[in-house]
Amino acid sequence: MKHSTIIDIARKLKISASTVSRALNDHPDIKKETKIIVRRVAQELHYSPNPIAKSLQSNRTMTIGVIVPEIKHDFFASAISGIEEVAYHSGYTILLCQSNESVDREIINTNVLIHHRVAGIIASITQTTTNGNHFQEIIKRKIPLVFFDRVCDDIITSKIIIDDYQSAFDAVTFLIHKGYHKIAHFAGPQGVGIYEKRLKGYIDALQQNHIPFIEGLMLHVGLDAKNGYDAMDSLFASHLIPDAIFTVNDPVALGACKRVKEAGLKIPDDVAAIGFSNNVVASMVDPPLTTIDQFPFEMGRKAAEMLILSIENDTREPQTIIMDTKLIIREST
């Protein structure tokens, strides 16, 4: 079916297309009676604005670009849901890109979103992103940008983060107060800011409680369950068996717990475990996993709210919001 246009309305009313356009946009120079007639005919003809044409006029769309490392992880899936909810209620749609933990793909994602004339961009960077040069291009074009969770420290823009250091410090301190002293940490990939902060929180919690840091109990791992399983297997092979583990995220903790059980040990009697992120599965495993809730849905909501404020108020100054986390204590400790 052919879409009606402003020209079709103009022909029917025998007025100019520019008058129709100004009437539909509630221009003050157009009489109220004309606006009513134009809107009635627009409804009769099932007219709806062409978003592509509008974007060419305004040089932007009502679309928000979102870049995340991996959609499959519960954390990012939940954050995307929060972003979409706010976008929907504010009249925006989202265009979702996945970098798949590749900085090259992330660069392509930013270029695609720029060329799609998005109104703004929300992003969480990859493990391999070492600088924000490609995001600087977004800033140069005056496209509002908000980072969440993993951020580029060299880009001056709004950010939604948690206190990764304090969250890790509190989790390890909790283990120590429960009587665990030989605590392993399966840290995330090196060079990623949030994982470096969690590692520092782990080390400082040990030191402040007068527990020596044992280098062999700290392993840099990937972010999947197999990485946790392999790291735990490595500790068994080196005869370094901890009485507790604190991991970079929940999948790594669950993989480690699987290997602990295979060794005939009990959780938490022999080895306690704390993860990070409060994934859906964390409460369903046996025993349920103690973890740190980052509230990703709320993080996504807050990022979208901040971005839309920036889109609709060009003079808004960049700000950093640090969201609260919560240690969720379950049977694994």
Phi and psi in degrees as GROMACS dihedral restraints (atoms count N, CA, C in turn):
[ dihedral_restraints ]
;  ai    aj    ak    al  type     phi  dphi    fc
    3     4     5     6     1   -72.0    20    10
    4     5     6     7     1   132.6    20    10
    6     7     8     9     1   -78.5    20    10
    7     8     9    10     1   134.1    20    10
    9    10    11    12     1   -70.6    20    10
   10    11    12    13     1   149.4    20    10
   12    13    14    15     1  -123.2    20    10
   13    14    15    16     1   174.6    20    10
   15    16    17    18     1   -60.0    20    10
   16    17    18    19     1   -35.2    20    10
   18    19    20    21     1   -63.1    20    10
   19    20    21    22     1   -39.5    20    10
   21    22    23    24     1   -62.2    20    10
   22    23    24    25     1   -41.8    20    10
   24    25    26    27     1   -64.6    20    10
   25    26    27    28     1   -43.2    20    10
   27    28    29    30     1   -61.2    20    10
   28    29    30    31     1   -43.4    20    10
   30    31    32    33     1   -61.8    20    10
   31    32    33    34     1   -42.5    20    10
   33    34    35    36     1   -65.8    20    10
   34    35    36    37     1   -37.6    20    10
   36    37    38    39     1   -92.3    20    10
   37    38    39    40     1    -6.8    20    10
   39    40    41    42     1    57.5    20    10
   40    41    42    43     1    45.3    20    10
   42    43    44    45     1  -130.5    20    10
   43    44    45    46     1   172.9    20    10
   45    46    47    48     1   -76.8    20    10
   46    47    48    49     1   154.3    20    10
   48    49    50    51     1   -64.2    20    10
   49    50    51    52     1   -33.7    20    10
   51    52    53    54     1   -66.5    20    10
   52    53    54    55     1   -35.6    20    10
   54    55    56    57     1   -65.3    20    10
   55    56    57    58     1   -42.2    20    10
   57    58    59    60     1   -60.0    20    10
   58    59    60    61     1   -46.7    20    10
   60    61    62    63     1   -60.0    20    10
   61    62    63    64     1   -44.8    20    10
   63    64    65    66     1   -69.5    20    10
   64    65    66    67     1   -33.5    20    10
   66    67    68    69     1   -66.2    20    10
   67    68    69    70     1   -43.1    20    10
   69    70    71    72     1   -67.4    20    10
   70    71    72    73     1   -27.5    20    10
   72    73    74    75     1   -96.0    20    10
   73    74    75    76     1    14.7    20    10
   75    76    77    78     1    57.4    20    10
   76    77    78    79     1    42.1    20    10
   78    79    80    81     1   -68.5    20    10
   79    80    81    82     1   135.6    20    10
   81    82    83    84     1   -64.8    20    10
   82    83    84    85     1   -20.4    20    10
   84    85    86    87     1   -77.4    20    10
   85    86    87    88     1   -11.3    20    10
   87    88    89    90     1   -95.3    20    10
   88    89    90    91     1   133.6    20    10
   90    91    92    93     1   -63.5    20    10
   91    92    93    94     1   149.8    20    10
   93    94    95    96     1   -59.8    20    10
   94    95    96    97     1   -40.2    20    10
   96    97    98    99     1   -63.2    20    10
   97    98    99   100     1   -39.4    20    10
   99   100   101   102     1   -65.0    20    10
  100   101   102   103     1   -42.0    20    10
  102   103   104   105     1   -59.7    20    10
  103   104   105   106     1   -42.4    20    10
  105   106   107   108     1   -63.7    20    10
  106   107   108   109     1   -44.3    20    10
  108   109   110   111     1   -65.3    20    10
  109   110   111   112     1   -44.8    20    10
  111   112   113   114     1   -61.5    20    10
  112   113   114   115     1   -43.5    20    10
  114   115   116   117     1   -67.5    20    10
  115   116   117   118     1   -35.1    20    10
  117   118   119   120     1   -65.4    20    10
  118   119   120   121     1   -45.2    20    10
  120   121   122   123     1   -67.0    20    10
  121   122   123   124     1   -38.3    20    10
  123   124   125   126     1   -59.1    20    10
  124   125   126   127     1   -39.0    20    10
  126   127   128   129     1   -69.7    20    10
  127   128   129   130     1   -41.2    20    10
  129   130   131   132     1   -61.5    20    10
  130   131   132   133     1   -36.8    20    10
  132   133   134   135     1   -88.0    20    10
  133   134   135   136     1     3.6    20    10
  135   136   137   138     1    56.4    20    10
  136   137   138   139     1    41.1    20    10
  138   139   140   141     1   -74.6    20    10
  139   140   141   142     1   138.6    20    10
  141   142   143   144     1  -138.6    20    10
  142   143   144   145     1   145.1    20    10
  144   145   146   147     1   -61.3    20    10
  145   146   147   148     1   145.9    20    10
  147   148   149   150     1   -85.8    20    10
  148   149   150   151     1   110.2    20    10
  150   151   152   153     1   -64.3    20    10
  151   152   153   154     1   -28.7    20    10
  153   154   155   156     1   -70.6    20    10
  154   155   156   157     1   -43.7    20    10
  156   157   158   159     1   -64.1    20    10
  157   158   159   160     1   -41.0    20    10
  159   160   161   162     1   -63.7    20    10
  160   161   162   163     1   -37.2    20    10
  162   163   164   165     1   -68.1    20    10
  163   164   165   166     1   -32.8    20    10
  165   166   167   168     1   -68.7    20    10
  166   167   168   169     1   -33.7    20    10
  168   169   170   171     1   -74.0    20    10
  169   170   171   172     1   -43.2    20    10
  171   172   173   174     1   -93.4    20    10
  172   173   174   175     1    -8.5    20    10
  174   175   176   177     1    66.2    20    10
  175   176   177   178     1    19.8    20    10
  177   178   179   180     1  -157.2    20    10
  178   179   180   181     1   160.8    20    10
  180   181   182   183     1  -109.1    20    10
  181   182   183   184     1  -177.4    20    10
  183   184   185   186     1   -99.2    20    10
  184   185   186   187     1    39.7    20    10
  186   187   188   189     1  -116.9    20    10
  187   188   189   190     1   136.7    20    10
  189   190   191   192     1  -107.2    20    10
  190   191   192   193     1   126.6    20    10
  192   193   194   195     1   -84.9    20    10
  193   194   195   196     1   139.2    20    10
  195   196   197   198     1  -129.6    20    10
  196   197   198   199     1   127.1    20    10
  198   199   200   201     1  -119.6    20    10
  199   200   201   202     1   122.2    20    10
  201   202   203   204     1  -129.6    20    10
  202   203   204   205     1   155.7    20    10
  204   205   206   207     1   -64.9    20    10
  205   206   207   208     1   -48.3    20    10
  207   208   209   210     1  -149.9    20    10
  208   209   210   211     1   127.2    20    10
  210   211   212   213     1   -72.8    20    10
  211   212   213   214     1   -26.7    20    10
  213   214   215   216     1   -67.8    20    10
  214   215   216   217     1   -24.6    20    10
  216   217   218   219     1   -73.6    20    10
  217   218   219   220     1   136.3    20    10
  219   220   221   222     1   -54.3    20    10
  220   221   222   223     1   -39.8    20    10
  222   223   224   225     1   -58.4    20    10
  223   224   225   226     1   -50.8    20    10
  225   226   227   228     1   -72.3    20    10
  226   227   228   229     1   -35.0    20    10
  228   229   230   231     1   -61.6    20    10
  229   230   231   232     1   -42.2    20    10
  231   232   233   234     1   -69.5    20    10
  232   233   234   235     1   -40.3    20    10
  234   235   236   237     1   -62.5    20    10
  235   236   237   238     1   -40.7    20    10
  237   238   239   240     1   -61.6    20    10
  238   239   240   241     1   -39.9    20    10
  240   241   242   243     1   -61.2    20    10
  241   242   243   244     1   -41.0    20    10
  243   244   245   246     1   -64.4    20    10
  244   245   246   247     1   -41.9    20    10
  246   247   248   249     1   -61.5    20    10
  247   248   249   250     1   -46.7    20    10
  249   250   251   252     1   -65.0    20    10
  250   251   252   253     1   -37.2    20    10
  252   253   254   255     1   -61.9    20    10
  253   254   255   256     1   -48.0    20    10
  255   256   257   258     1   -66.5    20    10
  256   257   258   259     1   -42.2    20    10
  258   259   260   261     1   -59.7    20    10
  259   260   261   262     1   -46.2    20    10
  261   262   263   264     1   -59.0    20    10
  262   263   264   265     1   -48.7    20    10
  264   265   266   267     1   -71.4    20    10
  265   266   267   268     1   -13.8    20    10
  267   268   269   270     1  -101.8    20    10
  268   269   270   271     1     4.4    20    10
  270   271   272   273     1    86.0    20    10
  271   272   273   274     1    14.9    20    10
  273   274   275   276     1  -108.6    20    10
  274   275   276   277     1   155.2    20    10
  276   277   278   279     1  -112.4    20    10
  277   278   279   280     1   163.0    20    10
  279   280   281   282     1  -114.3    20    10
  280   281   282   283     1   145.7    20    10
  282   283   284   285     1  -114.3    20    10
  283   284   285   286     1   110.8    20    10
  285   286   287   288     1   -97.2    20    10
  286   287   288   289     1   129.7    20    10
  288   289   290   291     1  -122.7    20    10
  289   290   291   292     1   142.6    20    10
  291   292   293   294     1  -115.5    20    10
  292   293   294   295     1   123.5    20    10
  294   295   296   297     1   -82.4    20    10
  295   296   297   298     1   -18.1    20    10
  297   298   299   300     1    56.4    20    10
  298   299   300   301     1    38.1    20    10
  300   301   302   303     1    58.1    20    10
  301   302   303   304     1    28.2    20    10
  303   304   305   306     1  -118.2    20    10
  304   305   306   307     1   121.4    20    10
  306   307   308   309     1   -65.7    20    10
  307   308   309   310     1   -32.9    20    10
  309   310   311   312     1   -62.4    20    10
  310   311   312   313     1   -42.0    20    10
  312   313   314   315     1   -70.1    20    10
  313   314   315   316     1   -34.4    20    10
  315   316   317   318     1   -62.1    20    10
  316   317   318   319     1   -40.1    20    10
  318   319   320   321     1   -62.6    20    10
  319   320   321   322     1   -43.1    20    10
  321   322   323   324     1   -61.5    20    10
  322   323   324   325     1   -42.8    20    10
  324   325   326   327     1   -57.7    20    10
  325   326   327   328     1   -45.7    20    10
  327   328   329   330     1   -63.2    20    10
  328   329   330   331     1   -40.4    20    10
  330   331   332   333     1   -65.5    20    10
  331   332   333   334     1   -40.6    20    10
  333   334   335   336     1   -61.2    20    10
  334   335   336   337     1   -45.1    20    10
  336   337   338   339     1   -67.3    20    10
  337   338   339   340     1   -37.5    20    10
  339   340   341   342     1   -61.0    20    10
  340   341   342   343     1   -45.8    20    10
  342   343   344   345     1   -69.5    20    10
  343   344   345   346     1   -22.2    20    10
  345   346   347   348     1   -85.2    20    10
  346   347   348   349     1     4.1    20    10
  348   349   350   351     1    55.7    20    10
  349   350   351   352     1    42.2    20    10
  351   352   353   354     1   -62.7    20    10
  352   353   354   355     1   152.4    20    10
  354   355   356   357     1   -73.9    20    10
  355   356   357   358     1   -26.4    20    10
  357   358   359   360     1  -171.9    20    10
  358   359   360   361     1   170.3    20    10
  360   361   362   363     1  -134.8    20    10
  361   362   363   364     1   136.9    20    10
  363   364   365   366     1  -115.3    20    10
  364   365   366   367     1   130.6    20    10
  366   367   368   369     1  -142.3    20    10
  367   368   369   370     1   148.3    20    10
  369   370   371   372     1  -127.6    20    10
  370   371   372   373     1   124.6    20    10
  372   373   374   375     1   -79.9    20    10
  373   374   375   376     1   167.4    20    10
  375   376   377   378     1   -80.9    20    10
  376   377   378   379     1   170.1    20    10
  378   379   380   381     1   -65.0    20    10
  379   380   381   382     1   -25.8    20    10
  381   382   383   384     1  -101.6    20    10
  382   383   384   385     1     5.3    20    10
  384   385   386   387     1   -79.2    20    10
  385   386   387   388     1   117.2    20    10
  387   388   389   390     1  -105.7    20    10
  388   389   390   391     1   -16.4    20    10
  390   391   392   393     1  -152.1    20    10
  391   392   393   394     1   167.4    20    10
  393   394   395   396     1  -105.5    20    10
  394   395   396   397     1    29.3    20    10
  396   397   398   399     1   -55.8    20    10
  397   398   399   400     1   -42.3    20    10
  399   400   401   402     1   -71.9    20    10
  400   401   402   403     1   -28.2    20    10
  402   403   404   405     1   -76.2    20    10
  403   404   405   406     1   -25.2    20    10
  405   406   407   408     1   -61.2    20    10
  406   407   408   409     1   -32.2    20    10
  408   409   410   411     1   -62.8    20    10
  409   410   411   412     1   -35.6    20    10
  411   412   413   414     1   -64.9    20    10
  412   413   414   415     1   -44.5    20    10
  414   415   416   417     1   -61.9    20    10
  415   416   417   418     1   -43.4    20    10
  417   418   419   420     1   -58.6    20    10
  418   419   420   421     1   -35.1    20    10
  420   421   422   423     1   -83.7    20    10
  421   422   423   424     1     2.9    20    10
  423   424   425   426     1    60.6    20    10
  424   425   426   427     1    35.5    20    10
  426   427   428   429     1   -91.9    20    10
  427   428   429   430     1   120.6    20    10
  429   430   431   432     1   -56.9    20    10
  430   431   432   433     1   138.8    20    10
  432   433   434   435     1  -135.5    20    10
  433   434   435   436     1   132.9    20    10
  435   436   437   438     1  -128.2    20    10
  436   437   438   439     1   127.0    20    10
  438   439   440   441     1   -93.0    20    10
  439   440   441   442     1   149.8    20    10
  441   442   443   444     1  -139.3    20    10
  442   443   444   445     1   149.0    20    10
  444   445   446   447     1    62.8    20    10
  445   446   447   448     1   -87.9    20    10
  447   448   449   450     1   -89.7    20    10
  448   449   450   451     1   122.2    20    10
  450   451   452   453     1  -125.6    20    10
  451   452   453   454     1   161.7    20    10
  453   454   455   456     1   -94.5    20    10
  454   455   456   457     1   113.2    20    10
  456   457   458   459     1   -70.0    20    10
  457   458   459   460     1   -21.0    20    10
  459   460   461   462     1   -89.4    20    10
  460   461   462   463     1     4.6    20    10
  462   463   464   465     1  -110.2    20    10
  463   464   465   466     1   125.2    20    10
  465   466   467   468     1   -87.3    20    10
  466   467   468   469     1   100.8    20    10
  468   469   470   471     1  -160.4    20    10
  469   470   471   472     1   176.2    20    10
  471   472   473   474     1   -72.7    20    10
  472   473   474   475     1   147.0    20    10
  474   475   476   477     1  -142.4    20    10
  475   476   477   478     1   142.3    20    10
  477   478   479   480     1  -117.2    20    10
  478   479   480   481     1   115.9    20    10
  480   481   482   483     1  -137.3    20    10
  481   482   483   484     1   175.2    20    10
  483   484   485   486     1  -116.6    20    10
  484   485   486   487     1   172.3    20    10
  486   487   488   489     1   -90.1    20    10
  487   488   489   490     1    87.5    20    10
  489   490   491   492     1   -62.4    20    10
  490   491   492   493     1   -38.5    20    10
  492   493   494   495     1   -61.0    20    10
  493   494   495   496     1   -52.7    20    10
  495   496   497   498     1   -65.9    20    10
  496   497   498   499     1   -37.5    20    10
  498   499   500   501     1   -61.4    20    10
  499   500   501   502     1   -44.3    20    10
  501   502   503   504     1   -67.9    20    10
  502   503   504   505     1   -44.1    20    10
  504   505   506   507     1   -56.6    20    10
  505   506   507   508     1   -45.7    20    10
  507   508   509   510     1   -66.6    20    10
  508   509   510   511     1   -38.0    20    10
  510   511   512   513     1   -65.7    20    10
  511   512   513   514     1   -44.8    20    10
  513   514   515   516     1   -69.6    20    10
  514   515   516   517     1   -38.3    20    10
  516   517   518   519     1   -61.8    20    10
  517   518   519   520     1   -39.2    20    10
  519   520   521   522     1   -59.4    20    10
  520   521   522   523     1   -44.6    20    10
  522   523   524   525     1   -61.6    20    10
  523   524   525   526     1   -43.0    20    10
  525   526   527   528     1   -62.4    20    10
  526   527   528   529     1   -43.0    20    10
  528   529   530   531     1   -67.8    20    10
  529   530   531   532     1   -22.8    20    10
  531   532   533   534     1   -81.0    20    10
  532   533   534   535     1    -5.4    20    10
  534   535   536   537     1   103.8    20    10
  535   536   537   538     1     5.9    20    10
  537   538   539   540     1   -90.7    20    10
  538   539   540   541     1   130.2    20    10
  540   541   542   543     1  -124.9    20    10
  541   542   543   544     1   -17.9    20    10
  543   544   545   546     1  -105.4    20    10
  544   545   546   547     1    78.9    20    10
  546   547   548   549     1  -103.1    20    10
  547   548   549   550     1   123.8    20    10
  549   550   551   552     1   -91.4    20    10
  550   551   552   553     1   153.0    20    10
  552   553   554   555     1  -129.6    20    10
  553   554   555   556     1   121.1    20    10
  555   556   557   558     1   -95.9    20    10
  556   557   558   559     1    96.6    20    10
  558   559   560   561     1   -81.4    20    10
  559   560   561   562     1   161.5    20    10
  561   562   563   564     1   -78.5    20    10
  562   563   564   565     1  -174.9    20    10
  564   565   566   567     1   -56.9    20    10
  565   566   567   568     1   142.6    20    10
  567   568   569   570     1   -66.4    20    10
  568   569   570   571     1   148.0    20    10
  570   571   572   573     1    88.6    20    10
  571   572   573   574     1    -5.7    20    10
  573   574   575   576     1   -94.4    20    10
  574   575   576   577     1   120.8    20    10
  576   577   578   579     1   -50.4    20    10
  577   578   579   580     1   -48.5    20    10
  579   580   581   582     1   -65.8    20    10
  580   581   582   583     1   -34.5    20    10
  582   583   584   585     1   -75.8    20    10
  583   584   585   586     1   -32.9    20    10
  585   586   587   588     1   -64.8    20    10
  586   587   588   589     1   -37.9    20    10
  588   589   590   591     1   -68.4    20    10
  589   590   591   592     1   -38.5    20    10
  591   592   593   594     1   -66.2    20    10
  592   593   594   595     1   -38.3    20    10
  594   595   596   597     1   -63.1    20    10
  595   596   597   598     1   -43.0    20    10
  597   598   599   600     1   -64.7    20    10
  598   599   600   601     1   -38.6    20    10
  600   601   602   603     1   -61.5    20    10
  601   602   603   604     1   -40.1    20    10
  603   604   605   606     1   -62.4    20    10
  604   605   606   607     1   -49.4    20    10
  606   607   608   609     1   -64.5    20    10
  607   608   609   610     1   -44.1    20    10
  609   610   611   612     1   -66.7    20    10
  610   611   612   613     1   -36.1    20    10
  612   613   614   615     1   -63.5    20    10
  613   614   615   616     1   -40.4    20    10
  615   616   617   618     1   -62.9    20    10
  616   617   618   619     1   -49.9    20    10
  618   619   620   621     1   -63.5    20    10
  619   620   621   622     1   -41.7    20    10
  621   622   623   624     1   -70.5    20    10
  622   623   624   625     1   -16.7    20    10
  624   625   626   627     1  -105.8    20    10
  625   626   627   628     1    15.1    20    10
  627   628   629   630     1    59.8    20    10
  628   629   630   631     1    38.3    20    10
  630   631   632   633     1  -111.2    20    10
  631   632   633   634     1   125.3    20    10
  633   634   635   636     1   -65.8    20    10
  634   635   636   637     1   142.0    20    10
  636   637   638   639     1   -81.2    20    10
  637   638   639   640     1   120.4    20    10
  639   640   641   642     1  -101.8    20    10
  640   641   642   643     1   112.6    20    10
  642   643   644   645     1   -56.7    20    10
  643   644   645   646     1   -36.5    20    10
  645   646   647   648     1   -67.4    20    10
  646   647   648   649     1   -16.1    20    10
  648   649   650   651     1   -90.1    20    10
  649   650   651   652     1     0.9    20    10
  651   652   653   654     1  -114.0    20    10
  652   653   654   655     1   118.9    20    10
  654   655   656   657     1  -126.7    20    10
  655   656   657   658     1   132.1    20    10
  657   658   659   660     1   -81.0    20    10
  658   659   660   661     1   126.6    20    10
  660   661   662   663     1  -132.7    20    10
  661   662   663   664     1   172.2    20    10
  663   664   665   666     1   -77.3    20    10
  664   665   666   667     1  -165.2    20    10
  666   667   668   669     1  -112.6    20    10
  667   668   669   670     1    10.1    20    10
  669   670   671   672     1  -108.5    20    10
  670   671   672   673     1   166.4    20    10
  672   673   674   675     1   -58.4    20    10
  673   674   675   676     1   -38.6    20    10
  675   676   677   678     1   -61.9    20    10
  676   677   678   679     1   -34.9    20    10
  678   679   680   681     1   -64.3    20    10
  679   680   681   682     1   -38.8    20    10
  681   682   683   684     1   -68.0    20    10
  682   683   684   685     1   -41.0    20    10
  684   685   686   687     1   -61.6    20    10
  685   686   687   688     1   -47.8    20    10
  687   688   689   690     1   -65.6    20    10
  688   689   690   691     1   -37.6    20    10
  690   691   692   693     1   -64.8    20    10
  691   692   693   694     1   -42.3    20    10
  693   694   695   696     1   -65.4    20    10
  694   695   696   697     1   -40.2    20    10
  696   697   698   699     1   -61.3    20    10
  697   698   699   700     1   -37.9    20    10
  699   700   701   702     1   -64.1    20    10
  700   701   702   703     1   -39.9    20    10
  702   703   704   705     1   -65.2    20    10
  703   704   705   706     1   -41.4    20    10
  705   706   707   708     1   -61.4    20    10
  706   707   708   709     1   -41.7    20    10
  708   709   710   711     1   -64.3    20    10
  709   710   711   712     1   -31.0    20    10
  711   712   713   714     1   -93.8    20    10
  712   713   714   715     1     5.7    20    10
  714   715   716   717     1    61.1    20    10
  715   716   717   718     1    27.7    20    10
  717   718   719   720     1  -104.2    20    10
  718   719   720   721     1    90.0    20    10
  720   721   722   723     1  -101.2    20    10
  721   722   723   724     1   113.0    20    10
  723   724   725   726     1   -78.1    20    10
  724   725   726   727     1   163.8    20    10
  726   727   728   729     1   -97.6    20    10
  727   728   729   730     1    -4.6    20    10
  729   730   731   732     1  -159.7    20    10
  730   731   732   733     1   154.8    20    10
  732   733   734   735     1  -132.5    20    10
  733   734   735   736     1   141.2    20    10
  735   736   737   738     1  -121.3    20    10
  736   737   738   739     1   122.2    20    10
  738   739   740   741     1  -115.3    20    10
  739   740   741   742     1   161.4    20    10
  741   742   743   744     1   -65.6    20    10
  742   743   744   745     1   -28.9    20    10
  744   745   746   747     1  -156.6    20    10
  745   746   747   748     1   177.7    20    10
  747   748   749   750     1   -69.4    20    10
  748   749   750   751     1   -44.1    20    10
  750   751   752   753     1   -56.2    20    10
  751   752   753   754     1   -41.6    20    10
  753   754   755   756     1   -62.9    20    10
  754   755   756   757     1   -41.9    20    10
  756   757   758   759     1   -62.4    20    10
  757   758   759   760     1   -42.2    20    10
  759   760   761   762     1   -66.9    20    10
  760   761   762   763     1   -38.3    20    10
  762   763   764   765     1   -63.8    20    10
  763   764   765   766     1   -41.3    20    10
  765   766   767   768     1   -64.2    20    10
  766   767   768   769     1   -43.0    20    10
  768   769   770   771     1   -61.8    20    10
  769   770   771   772     1   -36.1    20    10
  771   772   773   774     1   -61.8    20    10
  772   773   774   775     1   -42.6    20    10
  774   775   776   777     1   -68.7    20    10
  775   776   777   778     1   -36.2    20    10
  777   778   779   780     1   -60.7    20    10
  778   779   780   781     1   -45.0    20    10
  780   781   782   783     1   -64.7    20    10
  781   782   783   784     1   -40.5    20    10
  783   784   785   786     1   -62.2    20    10
  784   785   786   787     1   -26.9    20    10
  786   787   788   789     1   -80.9    20    10
  787   788   789   790     1     1.1    20    10
  789   790   791   792     1    82.7    20    10
  790   791   792   793     1    13.8    20    10
  792   793   794   795     1   -98.5    20    10
  793   794   795   796     1   157.1    20    10
  795   796   797   798     1  -106.6    20    10
  796   797   798   799     1   146.2    20    10
  798   799   800   801     1  -110.3    20    10
  799   800   801   802     1   123.0    20    10
  801   802   803   804     1  -101.5    20    10
  802   803   804   805     1     7.6    20    10
  804   805   806   807     1   -58.0    20    10
  805   806   807   808     1   -43.9    20    10
  807   808   809   810     1   -98.4    20    10
  808   809   810   811     1   -42.2    20    10
  810   811   812   813     1  -138.8    20    10
  811   812   813   814     1   120.0    20    10
  813   814   815   816     1   -88.3    20    10
  814   815   816   817     1   163.1    20    10
  816   817   818   819     1  -146.8    20    10
  817   818   819   820     1   136.2    20    10
  819   820   821   822     1  -128.1    20    10
  820   821   822   823     1   130.6    20    10
  822   823   824   825     1  -102.6    20    10
  823   824   825   826     1  -157.9    20    10
  825   826   827   828     1  -152.9    20    10
  826   827   828   829     1   127.0    20    10
  828   829   830   831     1   117.3    20    10
  829   830   831   832     1   -21.6    20    10
  831   832   833   834     1    58.3    20    10
  832   833   834   835     1    54.2    20    10
  834   835   836   837     1   -60.3    20    10
  835   836   837   838     1   156.7    20    10
  837   838   839   840     1   -54.7    20    10
  838   839   840   841     1   -42.3    20    10
  840   841   842   843     1   -70.3    20    10
  841   842   843   844     1   -18.0    20    10
  843   844   845   846     1   -59.1    20    10
  844   845   846   847     1   -33.6    20    10
  846   847   848   849     1   -86.8    20    10
  847   848   849   850     1    -6.3    20    10
  849   850   851   852     1  -105.1    20    10
  850   851   852   853     1   -13.0    20    10
  852   853   854   855     1   -80.0    20    10
  853   854   855   856     1   170.4    20    10
  855   856   857   858     1  -119.7    20    10
  856   857   858   859     1   114.8    20    10
  858   859   860   861     1   -78.5    20    10
  859   860   861   862     1   157.1    20    10
  861   862   863   864     1   -56.8    20    10
  862   863   864   865     1   144.3    20    10
  864   865   866   867     1   -90.2    20    10
  865   866   867   868     1   127.5    20    10
  867   868   869   870     1   -67.5    20    10
  868   869   870   871     1   137.1    20    10
  870   871   872   873     1  -156.6    20    10
  871   872   873   874     1   174.7    20    10
  873   874   875   876     1  -109.8    20    10
  874   875   876   877     1   119.9    20    10
  876   877   878   879     1   -84.7    20    10
  877   878   879   880     1   123.9    20    10
  879   880   881   882     1   -95.1    20    10
  880   881   882   883     1    -6.3    20    10
  882   883   884   885     1    53.3    20    10
  883   884   885   886     1    59.9    20    10
  885   886   887   888     1   -63.6    20    10
  886   887   888   889     1   -32.9    20    10
  888   889   890   891     1   -61.2    20    10
  889   890   891   892     1   -45.3    20    10
  891   892   893   894     1   -67.3    20    10
  892   893   894   895     1   -34.2    20    10
  894   895   896   897     1   -62.9    20    10
  895   896   897   898     1   -43.0    20    10
  897   898   899   900     1   -63.9    20    10
  898   899   900   901     1   -43.1    20    10
  900   901   902   903     1   -59.0    20    10
  901   902   903   904     1   -47.9    20    10
  903   904   905   906     1   -63.7    20    10
  904   905   906   907     1   -39.4    20    10
  906   907   908   909     1   -62.7    20    10
  907   908   909   910     1   -42.6    20    10
  909   910   911   912     1   -67.6    20    10
  910   911   912   913     1   -41.7    20    10
  912   913   914   915     1   -60.8    20    10
  913   914   915   916     1   -43.5    20    10
  915   916   917   918     1   -65.2    20    10
  916   917   918   919     1   -41.5    20    10
  918   919   920   921     1   -64.3    20    10
  919   920   921   922     1   -45.6    20    10
  921   922   923   924     1   -65.3    20    10
  922   923   924   925     1   -36.0    20    10
  924   925   926   927     1   -61.2    20    10
  925   926   927   928     1   -39.6    20    10
  927   928   929   930     1   -68.0    20    10
  928   929   930   931     1   -39.1    20    10
  930   931   932   933     1   -62.7    20    10
  931   932   933   934     1   -42.8    20    10
  933   934   935   936     1   -92.8    20    10
  934   935   936   937     1    -1.8    20    10
  936   937   938   939     1  -141.4    20    10
  937   938   939   940     1    92.5    20    10
  939   940   941   942     1   -61.1    20    10
  940   941   942   943     1   -21.7    20    10
  942   943   944   945     1   -91.1    20    10
  943   944   945   946     1     1.6    20    10
  945   946   947   948     1   -64.1    20    10
  946   947   948   949     1   129.5    20    10
  948   949   950   951     1   -79.4    20    10
  949   950   951   952     1   144.7    20    10
  951   952   953   954     1   -60.8    20    10
  952   953   954   955     1   144.2    20    10
  954   955   956   957     1  -142.8    20    10
  955   956   957   958     1   157.4    20    10
  957   958   959   960     1  -114.9    20    10
  958   959   960   961     1   124.9    20    10
  960   961   962   963     1  -107.9    20    10
  961   962   963   964     1   125.1    20    10
  963   964   965   966     1  -101.7    20    10
  964   965   966   967     1   113.1    20    10
  966   967   968   969     1   -87.2    20    10
  967   968   969   970     1   150.4    20    10
  969   970   971   972     1   -72.3    20    10
  970   971   972   973     1   151.0    20    10
  972   973   974   975     1  -118.5    20    10
  973   974   975   976     1   172.4    20    10
  975   976   977   978     1  -144.4    20    10
  976   977   978   979     1   130.7    20    10
  978   979   980   981     1   -77.9    20    10
  979   980   981   982     1   116.4    20    10
  981   982   983   984     1   -96.1    20    10
  982   983   984   985     1   108.2    20    10
  984   985   986   987     1   -88.6    20    10
  985   986   987   988     1   121.1    20    10
  987   988   989   990     1  -129.9    20    10
  988   989   990   991     1  -170.7    20    10
  990   991   992   993     1   -70.3    20    10
  991   992   993   994     1   -12.7    20    10
  993   994   995   996     1   -72.1    20    10
  994   995   996   997     1    -8.2    20    10
